[in-house]
Amino acid sequence: MVQLGRRYGGGPASLADIASAEELPRPYLEQLAFALRDAGLVISTRGARGGYELARTPETIAMADVLRALEGPIAPMICASEDPTDHICDRTARCTVNVLWLKIRDAIAGTLESISLADLLPPRPIALESTVRVVPGASVPGASAAVDSRVPADPGVPGVPAPDRSPVTA
């Protein structure tokens, strides 16, 4: 899903490309892709330029939805499953730790609901402008200004001038 999130808006990605990037067997990814497609999280496109892509924006895909699609209901123990049709332990009514398992399940589910696929995507690199210091009044034949070679290039932060590293004179 992270690979698809990285490629969001760029068209379908082939499972072969994703398998290579993630160093995973393609047959395993096919199983995951089918489950994610059945859950409505990805769409598939057939053909030479086909593959898989996200069905929604990365910001709207909760990791809880991804985990449920791939693993089923969140359940730290069988007696604390989100799915009410799951087998309930014979001891659930008198169990002294069932409340603990339910709180753990709810904490896990709440955390997964609060994290979107977008939260897991690495930030996109920002192209930094190189900062060149110009020495006022300097002249170089064929140029209107000269670069101060005493000051190393500083990529700085866009929109913020580089710090003054000129020697201090008394």
C-alpha positions in Angstrom: 0.0 0.0 0.0 2.9 2.4 0.7 4.3 1.7 -2.8 0.8 2.5 -4.3 0.6 5.6 -2.1 4.0 6.8 -3.3 2.7 6.4 -6.9 -0.7 7.9 -6.2 -2.0 9.8 -9.2 0.6 8.3 -11.6 -1.5 5.5 -12.9 -1.5 1.7 -12.2 1.6 0.1 -10.8 2.5 -3.5 -11.8 2.9 -6.1 -9.2 6.2 -7.0 -10.7 7.5 -3.5 -10.0 6.2 -3.5 -6.5 7.6 -7.0 -5.8 11.0 -5.8 -7.0 10.9 -2.6 -4.9 9.8 -4.4 -1.8 11.8 -7.6 -2.4 8.6 -9.8 -1.9 7.5 -12.7 -4.0 4.9 -11.7 -6.7 2.5 -14.6 -5.8 2.3 -13.3 -2.3 1.6 -9.8 -3.5 -1.1 -11.1 -5.7 -2.9 -12.6 -2.7 -2.7 -9.3 -0.9 -3.8 -7.3 -3.9 -6.9 -9.5 -4.3 -7.9 -9.0 -0.7 -7.3 -5.2 -1.0 -9.3 -5.1 -4.2 -12.2 -7.0 -2.6 -12.2 -4.5 0.3 -12.4 -1.6 -2.2 -9.0 -0.2 -1.2 -7.4 -0.7 -4.6 -8.6 -1.0 -8.2 -7.1 -3.1 -10.9 -6.6 -2.3 -14.5 -5.9 -5.0 -17.1 -3.7 -4.8 -20.1 -0.1 -3.9 -21.0 -0.2 -0.8 -18.9 -2.3 -2.3 -16.2 -1.7 -2.9 -12.6 -3.1 -1.7 -9.3 -3.7 1.8 -7.9 -5.4 3.2 -4.8 -9.2 3.5 -5.0 -9.1 6.6 -2.7 -6.6 9.2 -1.7 -3.9 8.1 0.8 -5.3 10.6 3.3 -8.7 8.8 3.4 -7.3 5.2 3.8 -7.1 4.3 7.5 -4.5 1.7 8.3 -7.3 -0.1 10.3 -9.1 -0.7 6.9 -5.9 -2.1 5.4 -5.3 -4.4 8.4 -8.9 -5.6 8.4 -8.8 -6.3 4.7 -5.6 -8.4 5.0 -6.0 -10.0 8.4 -9.7 -9.9 9.3 -11.2 -8.3 12.4 -8.9 -6.8 15.0 -8.7 -9.4 17.9 -5.8 -9.6 20.3 -7.6 -12.7 21.7 -10.5 -14.7 20.3 -12.8 -13.5 23.1 -12.1 -9.8 22.1 -12.8 -9.8 18.4 -14.5 -7.0 16.6 -16.6 -9.5 14.8 -19.5 -10.6 17.0 -19.8 -13.9 15.0 -16.4 -15.0 16.1 -16.2 -17.9 18.6 -16.7 -16.7 22.1 -14.8 -18.5 24.8 -17.0 -20.5 27.3 -15.4 -18.4 30.1 -16.1 -15.0 28.7 -19.0 -14.3 31.1 -16.9 -15.0 34.1 -13.4 -14.2 32.8 -11.5 -11.8 34.9 -9.3 -10.5 32.1 -11.8 -10.1 29.3 -12.2 -6.4 30.0 -8.4 -6.0 29.6 -8.5 -7.7 26.2 -11.4 -5.5 25.1 -9.5 -2.4 26.1 -6.4 -3.6 24.3 -8.5 -4.3 21.2 -10.0 -0.8 21.3 -6.7 0.9 21.8 -5.2 -1.0 18.8 -8.2 -0.2 16.7 -8.2 3.4 17.7 -4.6 3.9 16.9 -4.9 2.2 13.5 -8.0 4.3 12.7 -6.0 7.5 13.5 -3.2 6.6 11.1 -3.8 7.1 7.4 -1.7 5.7 4.6 -0.5 9.2 3.9 1.0 9.3 7.4 3.3 6.4 6.4 4.5 7.9 3.1 7.9 9.5 3.2 7.9 13.2 2.6 8.4 14.1 -1.0 11.8 15.7 -1.6 11.8 19.4 -1.9 14.1 20.9 -4.5 16.4 23.4 -2.7 17.7 26.4 -4.5 21.4 26.8 -4.1 22.4 30.1 -2.5 25.1 32.1 -4.1 26.7 35.0 -2.1 27.4 38.0 -4.2 30.1 40.4 -3.0 28.9 44.0 -3.6 31.2 46.1 -5.6 33.3 43.2 -6.9 33.8 43.0 -10.6 34.7 40.1 -12.8 35.2 40.6 -16.5 32.0 39.5 -18.3 29.9 39.3 -15.1 28.0 41.8 -13.1 28.9 40.3 -9.7 31.5 37.9 -8.2 30.9 34.9 -6.0 32.7 35.1 -2.6 34.8 31.9 -2.6 35.3 32.2 1.2 31.7 31.3 1.8 30.8 27.7 1.1 27.6 27.0 -0.8 24.7 26.6 1.6 21.5 25.1 0.4 19.7 26.8 3.3 16.0 26.8 3.6 13.9 28.2 0.7 12.9 31.7 1.4 15.5 32.1 4.2 18.8 33.8 3.5 22.0 31.9 4.3 23.8 32.9 7.5 26.5 35.5 7.1 29.8 33.7 7.5 32.1 36.6 6.7 35.1 37.0 9.0 34.5 39.3 11.9 36.8 42.3 12.0 37.4 44.5 15.0 
